Amino acid sequence: MASKNLIQIKQFCMYHEIENTFIKELNNYGLVKIIFEENDEYLEPEELPTIEKMMRMHYDLNINMEGIDAIYHLLNKIEVLQQHLTNTQNKLRIYEEEELK
């Protein structure tokens, strides 16, 4: 993996005016993955929207790490359930269309 595709944590934190420890805490909770390369720490670009949501929860809403962890996992469960519901509705629609024929 080339480091040009990765975001340096120091740069990210400076841009957003947050402490590096916030990202490290997210990593400790398993909410983000820190990549160590050439004696530096990086994030994958795909994780940025999730990290920014967690930053808003923490800094704007004053939610602690335990709360962010719980909210993150609940939102993921809701997303999975919504996907299952959509798949089930699509299958049901197929059977309903067959009945009408």
C-alpha positions as CSV (number, residue, x, y, z in Angstrom):
1,M,0.0,0.0,0.0
2,A,1.5,3.3,-1.1
3,S,1.6,6.0,1.6
4,K,0.4,8.5,-1.0
5,N,-3.1,7.0,-0.6
6,L,-3.0,7.4,3.1
7,I,-3.7,10.4,5.3
8,Q,-1.1,11.3,7.9
9,I,-2.7,11.5,11.3
10,K,-0.6,14.5,12.3
11,Q,-1.9,16.4,9.2
12,F,-5.5,15.3,9.8
13,C,-5.4,16.4,13.4
14,M,-3.8,19.8,12.6
15,Y,-6.4,20.5,9.9
16,H,-9.3,19.6,12.2
17,E,-7.6,21.2,15.2
18,I,-7.9,18.1,17.4
19,E,-5.5,16.2,19.5
20,N,-3.7,13.1,18.1
21,T,-4.9,11.2,21.2
22,F,-8.5,11.3,19.9
23,I,-7.6,9.2,16.9
24,K,-5.5,6.9,19.1
25,E,-8.5,6.4,21.5
26,L,-10.7,5.6,18.5
27,N,-8.1,3.0,17.5
28,N,-8.0,1.6,21.1
29,Y,-11.8,1.0,20.9
30,G,-11.4,-0.6,17.5
31,L,-13.4,2.1,15.7
32,V,-10.6,3.0,13.3
33,K,-7.5,1.4,12.1
34,I,-4.1,3.2,12.3
35,I,-1.6,2.1,9.7
36,F,2.1,2.4,10.8
37,E,4.4,3.0,7.9
38,E,7.9,4.5,7.8
39,N,7.8,5.5,11.5
40,D,4.6,7.5,11.0
41,E,0.9,6.9,11.6
42,Y,-1.7,7.0,8.8
43,L,-5.4,6.6,8.2
44,E,-7.1,5.2,5.2
45,P,-9.2,7.8,3.2
46,E,-12.3,5.6,3.4
47,E,-12.4,6.0,7.2
48,L,-12.5,9.8,7.1
49,P,-16.3,10.3,6.9
50,T,-16.7,7.9,9.9
51,I,-14.0,9.7,11.9
52,E,-15.5,13.1,11.2
53,K,-18.9,11.8,12.4
54,M,-17.3,10.6,15.6
55,M,-15.5,13.9,16.0
56,R,-18.8,15.7,15.8
57,M,-20.3,13.4,18.4
58,H,-17.4,13.9,20.8
59,Y,-16.6,17.6,20.3
60,D,-20.0,19.1,19.4
61,L,-22.3,16.8,21.5
62,N,-19.8,16.0,24.3
63,I,-20.2,12.3,24.0
64,N,-17.5,10.2,25.6
65,M,-15.6,7.3,24.0
66,E,-17.9,4.7,25.5
67,G,-20.9,6.5,24.1
68,I,-19.3,6.9,20.7
69,D,-18.5,3.1,20.7
70,A,-22.1,2.2,21.6
71,I,-23.6,4.6,19.0
72,Y,-21.3,3.4,16.3
73,H,-22.2,-0.2,16.9
74,L,-25.9,0.5,17.1
75,L,-25.8,2.5,13.9
76,N,-24.0,-0.4,12.1
77,K,-26.7,-2.8,13.4
78,I,-29.4,-0.5,12.1
79,E,-27.7,-0.3,8.7
80,V,-27.5,-4.1,8.5
81,L,-31.2,-4.5,9.5
82,Q,-32.2,-1.9,6.9
83,Q,-30.3,-3.9,4.2
84,H,-32.1,-7.1,5.3
85,L,-35.4,-5.3,5.3
86,T,-34.8,-4.0,1.7
87,N,-33.8,-7.5,0.5
88,T,-36.9,-9.0,2.1
89,Q,-39.1,-6.4,0.5
90,N,-37.5,-7.1,-2.9
91,K,-38.1,-10.8,-2.5
92,L,-41.7,-10.2,-1.4
93,R,-42.3,-7.9,-4.4
94,I,-41.2,-10.8,-6.7
95,Y,-43.8,-13.1,-5.1
96,E,-46.5,-10.5,-5.3
97,E,-45.8,-9.9,-9.0
98,E,-46.0,-13.7,-9.6
99,E,-49.4,-13.8,-7.9
100,L,-50.8,-11.1,-10.1
101,K,-49.9,-13.0,-13.3
